[in-house]
Amino acid sequence: MPATKAPETAARMADAARELLALLEPEQRERALRPLTDDDERRHWNYAPMKREGLPLLAMTPTQQQAANRLAATGLSRSAYVTAAVVMGLENILDAVEAWSGGRLGVDVGSERWRDPQLYFVTIFGEPGEETWGWRFEGHHVSIHYTIEGDGIIAPNPTFLGANPAEAPFGGDGRLRPLAAEEDLARELLQALDGEQREAALISTAAPPDIVQSNRPRVEDGALPIPTRRLMGLPDDPAWEERWRAERAGLGFGPEQEAAVRYSVTPSGVAARALRDGQREMLAALASLYVERLPEELAATQREALMAVHGGGSRDLHFAWAGGVEKGEPHYYRLQGPRFLVEYDCTQNDANHIHAVWRDPEGDFGEDLLARHYGEHH
C-alpha cells in the first residue's frame, strides 16, 4: 500500500535506532550502518538461512541484543512481534529435526550453527530521524523493512514471516502454529465460495514450490519461483537442479500449472466484486490480517489506504488459490490488487513449511518516497 503517516510510530523507530547505535562499538556501527543511497543493499532481502550484511544478534552483547529487539518490535504489532519471536525460536526446533546437522549444503551462514536463533541481522540506512532513512531486521523466515520520511510518512514493505515447522506438537494435545490465521482464514474463504466463484479462484491443481516472486527486489510481471539454491546465492549444481525439478514434479507442478500461477499485473482468481457481502468481508479480513502485522497507528492508516484504493470494500482485490484444498495438502494463495500483493505458500517439508509476504508492487522499500526525496534534494 502507499506510504502513510504515522508520526508516533516513526518517532519510536528513530529513538530505538539511535539507542541501538549509541550502544555499539565503532566496528559494530560500521557493520550496522549503510548509506540510504546504497540501493542494491537496501533492496536486497531474503528469507532463506544465509549470511547477510548488517550486524547479527550473535555479534552483540545482551544489552545490545535487547536494543535490537526493541527496534524490531517498533515495526510490529504486539501479536506480530510474538509471532516473529516464535519464528526465531523455531531455529532450535529445526536444529533437532535435522539431527543437529550443522553446515548443511556447505553454506556459510555467519555462524558455526546452521540453525541459530541469533542469526538475525540489523541494518540501518541513513541517519535515524533525519529527513529520510530506513532500517531492516532480517534472518531466516523474518524480513522486516521500513522507509521513513519527514514527520512520519512510513513505507512498511516488504513484510515477510515464515514458519518451519508450520505446525508442531505443543503441550498435551496442543499444536504450535505461528501462522495459523494466515492458513485458516484463507481456507475458510475458499470453502465459502460457490461453484463458479471457486472455479475462478482455483487457478492451478498444484501449488508452486515457493512464493512466486521469491525475493526479487521489485515485483516483476511474469515471475516464477527462484530455485532455492539460487535464492541462497549458491552456484549452480546439476544434481541439485535435478532434485529441484523432481520436487516440482512431485507436487504435480508441470508446464500447465506453471503458466497458471505465473505472476501477471492482470490479477488472476476471483474478484472481490464477484463475491457476496459475507464472502467479501472474509476477504477483507484476510487482507487486514497482513496489515495488522504493523504497529497499531500505522496499521490504522494502512487500513484506510487499503479501503480507499480498493473501493471501500476491497472490491478490486482478487483471491487466487493453487494446490490442494484440504489441510495437509500443498497449497498456495495470492491476494492481488492495486498497490497490494500478498503471497502465501505451504508446500515444502510435506506441506509443513509456510512463507507469507505482503508487498507493495509500486512502493516496496519506499520507492515512491525516495523518488520524491531524490527529486527534491539532488
VEXDREN-2710 file (C-alpha; in Angstrom, 1 decimal):
% VEXDREN-2710
k/r/px/py/pz
1/MET/0.0/0.0/0.0
2/PRO/1.1/3.6/-0.4
3/ALA/3.2/5.1/2.4
4/THR/1.1/6.6/5.1
5/LYS/1.6/9.0/8.0
6/ALA/2.3/7.6/11.5
7/PRO/4.4/10.2/13.4
8/GLU/4.3/8.5/16.8
9/THR/5.5/5.2/15.2
10/ALA/8.2/6.9/13.3
11/ALA/9.5/8.7/16.4
12/ARG/9.6/5.4/18.3
13/MET/11.6/3.8/15.5
14/ALA/14.1/6.7/15.4
15/ASP/14.5/6.6/19.2
16/ALA/15.1/2.8/19.2
17/ALA/17.5/3.0/16.3
18/ARG/19.5/5.8/18.0
19/GLU/19.6/3.9/21.2
20/LEU/20.9/0.8/19.5
21/LEU/23.6/2.8/17.6
22/ALA/24.7/4.5/20.9
23/LEU/25.4/1.1/22.4
24/LEU/27.5/-0.2/19.6
25/GLU/31.3/-0.2/19.3
26/PRO/32.8/1.5/16.2
27/GLU/33.3/-1.8/14.4
28/GLN/29.8/-2.8/15.1
29/ARG/28.4/0.5/13.9
30/GLU/30.3/0.1/10.7
31/ARG/28.6/-3.2/10.1
32/ALA/25.1/-1.9/11.1
33/LEU/25.1/1.3/9.1
34/ARG/24.7/1.8/5.4
35/PRO/24.0/5.0/3.4
36/LEU/20.4/5.5/2.3
37/THR/21.8/5.7/-1.3
38/ASP/23.0/2.1/-1.2
39/ASP/20.1/0.9/-3.2
40/ASP/21.5/-2.6/-4.1
41/GLU/21.9/-3.5/-0.4
42/ARG/18.7/-1.7/0.7
43/ARG/16.6/-3.6/-1.8
44/HIS/18.3/-6.9/-1.1
45/TRP/16.1/-9.1/1.0
46/ASN/15.9/-12.8/1.7
47/TYR/14.1/-15.3/3.9
48/ALA/16.5/-18.2/3.5
49/PRO/19.1/-19.2/6.0
50/MET/22.2/-17.5/4.8
51/LYS/25.0/-15.0/5.7
52/ARG/23.8/-11.4/5.4
53/GLU/25.1/-7.9/5.5
54/GLY/24.4/-6.0/8.7
55/LEU/25.1/-6.7/12.4
56/PRO/23.7/-10.0/13.7
57/LEU/22.4/-10.6/17.2
58/LEU/25.2/-13.1/17.5
59/ALA/27.8/-10.3/17.5
60/MET/26.0/-8.2/20.2
61/THR/26.1/-8.1/23.9
62/PRO/22.8/-9.0/25.7
63/THR/22.1/-5.3/26.2
64/GLN/22.7/-4.6/22.6
65/GLN/20.5/-7.6/21.6
66/GLN/17.7/-6.1/23.7
67/ALA/18.0/-2.8/21.9
68/ALA/17.9/-4.6/18.5
69/ASN/14.8/-6.5/19.5
70/ARG/13.3/-3.2/20.7
71/LEU/13.9/-1.7/17.2
72/ALA/12.3/-4.8/15.6
73/ALA/9.3/-4.5/17.9
74/THR/8.7/-0.9/16.9
75/GLY/7.8/-2.2/13.4
76/LEU/5.4/-4.8/14.5
77/SER/2.1/-5.1/16.4
78/ARG/2.2/-7.0/19.7
79/SER/0.9/-10.2/18.1
80/ALA/3.2/-9.9/15.1
81/TYR/6.2/-9.4/17.4
82/VAL/5.2/-12.5/19.4
83/THR/4.9/-14.4/16.1
84/ALA/8.4/-13.2/14.9
85/ALA/9.9/-14.2/18.3
86/VAL/8.4/-17.7/18.0
87/VAL/9.6/-18.0/14.4
88/MET/13.1/-17.1/15.5
89/GLY/12.9/-19.7/18.3
90/LEU/11.9/-22.4/15.7
91/GLU/15.5/-22.5/14.6
92/ASN/16.2/-24.6/17.7
93/ILE/13.4/-26.9/16.7
94/LEU/14.7/-27.2/13.2
95/ASP/18.2/-28.0/14.6
96/ALA/16.7/-31.0/16.4
97/VAL/14.5/-32.1/13.5
98/GLU/17.5/-32.0/11.2
99/ALA/19.6/-34.2/13.6
100/TRP/21.8/-31.2/14.6
101/SER/23.4/-31.3/11.0
102/GLY/25.2/-28.0/11.2
103/GLY/26.8/-26.8/7.9
104/ARG/24.3/-28.4/5.7
105/LEU/24.9/-27.7/2.0
106/GLY/28.2/-26.2/3.0
107/VAL/26.6/-22.7/3.3
108/ASP/28.5/-20.0/5.3
109/VAL/25.6/-18.5/7.4
110/GLY/27.9/-16.5/9.6
111/SER/27.8/-18.9/12.5
112/GLU/29.1/-22.3/13.4
113/ARG/25.5/-23.4/13.7
114/TRP/23.4/-24.0/10.6
115/ARG/20.2/-23.2/12.6
116/ASP/20.9/-20.3/15.0
117/PRO/18.2/-18.1/16.7
118/GLN/20.8/-15.4/17.0
119/LEU/21.4/-15.1/13.2
120/TYR/19.1/-12.2/12.8
121/PHE/20.7/-9.0/11.4
122/VAL/20.0/-5.3/11.9
123/THR/20.9/-2.7/9.2
124/ILE/20.1/1.0/9.4
125/PHE/20.1/3.0/6.2
126/GLY/20.9/6.7/6.7
127/GLU/20.7/8.6/10.0
128/PRO/17.7/7.8/12.2
129/GLY/15.4/10.8/12.5
130/GLU/16.9/12.6/9.5
131/GLU/14.7/13.7/6.5
132/THR/14.6/10.2/5.0
133/TRP/16.1/7.0/6.5
134/GLY/15.3/3.3/6.9
135/TRP/16.0/0.1/8.7
136/ARG/15.9/-3.7/8.2
137/PHE/15.6/-6.6/10.6
138/GLU/16.1/-9.9/8.9
139/GLY/17.1/-13.6/9.2
140/HIS/15.6/-17.0/8.4
141/HIS/11.8/-16.5/7.9
142/VAL/11.7/-12.9/9.3
143/SER/12.3/-9.9/7.0
144/ILE/11.1/-6.5/8.1
145/HIS/11.8/-3.3/6.1
146/TYR/10.9/0.3/6.8
147/THR/11.5/3.6/5.0
148/ILE/10.6/6.8/6.9
149/GLU/10.3/10.3/5.5
150/GLY/10.0/13.6/7.2
151/ASP/7.4/13.9/10.0
152/GLY/6.4/10.3/9.9
153/ILE/5.4/9.1/6.5
154/ILE/6.2/5.4/6.5
155/ALA/6.5/2.7/3.9
156/PRO/6.4/-0.7/5.5
157/ASN/7.0/-3.2/2.7
158/PRO/8.0/-5.9/2.1
159/THR/6.9/-7.6/5.4
160/PHE/7.7/-11.4/5.5
161/LEU/7.1/-14.0/8.1
162/GLY/7.5/-17.8/7.6
163/ALA/7.5/-20.9/9.8
164/ASN/9.2/-24.2/9.6
165/PRO/7.7/-26.3/11.0
166/ALA/4.4/-24.6/10.4
167/GLU/2.8/-26.9/12.9
168/ALA/4.5/-28.8/15.8
169/PRO/3.3/-30.6/19.0
170/PHE/3.0/-28.3/21.9
171/GLY/1.9/-29.4/25.3
172/GLY/-0.6/-32.3/25.5
173/ASP/-2.9/-32.1/22.6
174/GLY/-1.8/-28.6/21.7
175/ARG/-0.2/-27.6/18.4
176/LEU/2.2/-24.7/17.9
177/ARG/1.1/-22.9/14.7
178/PRO/2.7/-19.4/14.5
179/LEU/0.9/-18.6/11.2
180/ALA/-2.3/-20.4/11.8
181/ALA/-4.6/-17.5/10.9
182/GLU/-2.9/-16.9/7.6
183/GLU/-3.7/-20.5/6.6
184/ASP/-7.1/-21.0/8.3
185/LEU/-8.8/-17.7/7.1
186/ALA/-7.8/-18.3/3.5
187/ARG/-9.1/-21.9/3.6
188/GLU/-12.4/-20.8/5.2
189/LEU/-12.8/-18.2/2.4
190/LEU/-12.1/-20.8/-0.3
191/GLN/-14.7/-23.2/1.3
192/ALA/-17.3/-20.4/1.4
193/LEU/-17.2/-19.9/-2.4
194/ASP/-19.8/-21.4/-4.6
195/GLY/-19.2/-23.3/-7.8
196/GLU/-18.4/-20.5/-10.2
197/GLN/-16.6/-18.5/-7.7
198/ARG/-14.4/-21.4/-6.6
199/GLU/-13.8/-22.3/-10.3
200/ALA/-12.4/-18.8/-10.8
201/ALA/-10.4/-18.9/-7.6
202/LEU/-8.7/-22.2/-8.2
203/ILE/-6.1/-21.3/-10.8
204/SER/-4.0/-24.5/-10.6
205/THR/-4.4/-28.1/-9.5
206/ALA/-0.8/-27.9/-8.0
207/ALA/0.9/-25.4/-5.9
208/PRO/4.2/-23.8/-6.8
209/PRO/7.3/-24.8/-4.7
210/ASP/7.6/-21.3/-3.2
211/ILE/6.1/-17.9/-3.4
212/VAL/6.2/-16.8/-7.0
213/GLN/8.0/-13.5/-6.6
214/SER/10.6/-15.2/-4.3
215/ASN/13.0/-12.5/-3.0
216/ARG/13.0/-10.3/-6.1
217/PRO/13.8/-6.6/-5.2
218/ARG/10.8/-5.5/-7.3
219/VAL/7.6/-7.2/-8.1
220/GLU/8.1/-8.5/-11.7
221/ASP/5.5/-9.3/-14.3
222/GLY/5.9/-12.9/-15.5
223/ALA/7.7/-14.1/-12.4
224/LEU/8.0/-17.7/-11.3
225/PRO/9.7/-19.0/-8.1
226/ILE/13.5/-18.8/-8.0
227/PRO/15.2/-22.2/-7.2
228/THR/16.2/-22.4/-3.6
229/ARG/19.9/-22.9/-4.2
230/ARG/19.9/-19.8/-6.4
231/LEU/17.8/-17.9/-3.8
232/MET/20.6/-18.6/-1.3
233/GLY/23.3/-17.3/-3.6
234/LEU/24.9/-20.7/-4.2
235/PRO/26.5/-21.7/-7.5
236/ASP/24.5/-23.9/-9.9
237/ASP/24.7/-27.6/-9.3
238/PRO/23.3/-30.0/-11.9
239/ALA/22.5/-32.7/-9.3
240/TRP/20.7/-30.2/-7.1
241/GLU/18.8/-28.7/-10.1
242/GLU/17.6/-32.3/-10.9
243/ARG/16.3/-32.6/-7.4
244/TRP/14.5/-29.3/-7.7
245/ARG/12.8/-30.5/-10.9
246/ALA/11.9/-33.8/-9.2
247/GLU/10.4/-31.8/-6.3
248/ARG/8.3/-29.8/-8.7
249/ALA/7.2/-32.9/-10.4
250/GLY/6.3/-34.5/-7.1
251/LEU/4.0/-31.6/-6.5
252/GLY/2.4/-32.2/-9.9
253/PHE/3.7/-28.8/-10.9
254/GLY/4.3/-29.0/-14.7
255/PRO/4.2/-26.5/-17.5
256/GLU/0.4/-26.1/-17.4
257/GLN/0.4/-25.3/-13.7
258/GLU/3.5/-23.1/-14.1
259/ALA/1.6/-21.0/-16.7
260/ALA/-1.4/-20.8/-14.4
261/VAL/0.5/-19.4/-11.4
262/ARG/2.9/-17.2/-13.2
263/TYR/2.6/-13.7/-11.9
264/SER/0.8/-11.1/-14.0
265/VAL/-0.1/-7.5/-13.5
266/THR/-3.5/-8.5/-14.5
267/PRO/-4.8/-10.4/-11.4
268/SER/-6.0/-14.0/-11.6
269/GLY/-8.5/-15.6/-9.4
270/VAL/-11.9/-14.5/-8.2
271/ALA/-12.6/-10.7/-8.0
272/ALA/-14.0/-9.3/-4.7
273/ARG/-16.7/-7.7/-6.7
274/ALA/-17.9/-11.2/-7.7
275/LEU/-18.4/-12.1/-4.0
276/ARG/-21.4/-11.8/-1.8
277/ASP/-21.2/-9.4/1.2
278/GLY/-20.2/-12.1/3.7
279/GLN/-17.6/-13.6/1.4
280/ARG/-16.2/-10.1/0.7
281/GLU/-16.0/-9.5/4.5
282/MET/-13.9/-12.7/4.8
283/LEU/-11.6/-11.5/2.0
284/ALA/-11.2/-8.1/3.7
285/ALA/-10.4/-9.8/7.0
286/LEU/-7.7/-11.9/5.3
287/ALA/-6.1/-8.8/3.7
288/SER/-6.4/-7.0/7.0
289/LEU/-4.5/-9.8/8.8
290/TYR/-1.4/-8.8/6.9
291/VAL/-1.9/-5.1/7.5
292/GLU/-2.3/-5.9/11.2
293/ARG/1.2/-7.1/11.4
294/LEU/2.1/-3.4/11.7
295/PRO/2.0/-1.3/14.9
296/GLU/-1.5/0.0/15.7
297/GLU/-1.1/3.6/14.5
298/LEU/0.4/2.6/11.2
299/ALA/-2.0/-0.3/10.7
300/ALA/-4.9/2.1/11.1
301/THR/-3.7/4.4/8.4
302/GLN/-2.8/1.5/6.1
303/ARG/-6.3/0.0/6.5
304/GLU/-7.7/3.4/5.5
305/ALA/-5.5/3.4/2.4
306/LEU/-6.5/-0.1/1.6
307/MET/-10.2/0.8/1.7
308/ALA/-9.6/4.0/-0.4
309/VAL/-7.5/2.2/-3.1
310/HIS/-9.9/-0.8/-3.3
311/GLY/-13.2/0.9/-3.4
312/GLY/-14.4/0.9/0.2
313/GLY/-14.9/-2.9/0.3
314/SER/-11.7/-4.3/-1.1
315/ARG/-13.7/-4.7/-4.4
316/ASP/-10.6/-4.6/-6.6
317/LEU/-8.8/-7.4/-4.8
318/HIS/-8.5/-10.8/-6.3
319/PHE/-8.1/-14.1/-4.5
320/ALA/-6.4/-17.0/-6.2
321/TRP/-5.6/-20.4/-4.8
322/ALA/-3.4/-23.2/-6.2
323/GLY/-3.0/-26.8/-5.0
324/GLY/-4.9/-28.9/-2.5
325/VAL/-7.9/-27.6/-0.6
326/GLU/-7.7/-29.9/2.4
327/LYS/-5.5/-29.3/5.4
328/GLY/-2.2/-31.0/5.0
329/GLU/-2.1/-30.8/1.2
330/PRO/0.5/-28.5/-0.5
331/HIS/-1.2/-25.2/-1.3
332/TYR/-0.6/-21.5/-2.2
333/TYR/-2.7/-18.4/-2.4
334/ARG/-2.4/-14.8/-3.6
335/LEU/-4.2/-11.6/-2.9
336/GLN/-3.7/-9.0/-5.5
337/GLY/-4.9/-5.5/-6.3
338/PRO/-3.6/-2.0/-6.9
339/ARG/-0.7/-1.4/-4.6
340/PHE/-1.3/-4.6/-2.7
341/LEU/0.2/-8.1/-3.0
342/VAL/0.1/-11.0/-0.6
343/GLU/1.7/-14.3/-1.4
344/TYR/1.5/-17.4/0.8
345/ASP/2.7/-20.9/0.2
346/CYS/2.8/-24.1/2.3
347/THR/4.4/-26.8/0.1
348/GLN/7.9/-27.7/1.4
349/ASN/8.6/-30.3/4.1
350/ASP/5.4/-32.2/3.4
351/ALA/3.3/-29.1/3.4
352/ASN/4.5/-28.1/6.9
353/HIS/6.6/-25.0/5.9
354/ILE/4.9/-21.6/5.4
355/HIS/6.1/-18.5/3.6
356/ALA/3.8/-15.4/3.8
357/VAL/4.7/-12.0/2.5
358/TRP/3.0/-8.6/2.0
359/ARG/4.4/-6.3/-0.7
360/ASP/3.5/-3.1/-2.5
361/PRO/4.1/-3.6/-6.2
362/GLU/4.8/0.1/-6.7
363/GLY/6.3/1.1/-3.4
364/ASP/8.4/-1.7/-1.9
365/PHE/11.3/-0.2/0.1
366/GLY/9.7/3.2/-0.1
367/GLU/10.3/3.6/-3.8
368/ASP/7.7/6.4/-4.1
369/LEU/9.1/8.2/-1.0
370/LEU/12.6/8.0/-2.3
371/ALA/11.8/9.1/-5.8
372/ARG/10.4/12.3/-4.3
373/HIS/13.3/12.6/-1.9
374/TYR/15.9/12.3/-4.7
375/GLY/13.9/14.7/-6.9
376/GLU/13.9/17.4/-4.2
377/HIS/17.4/17.0/-2.9
378/HIS/19.6/16.0/-6.0
END
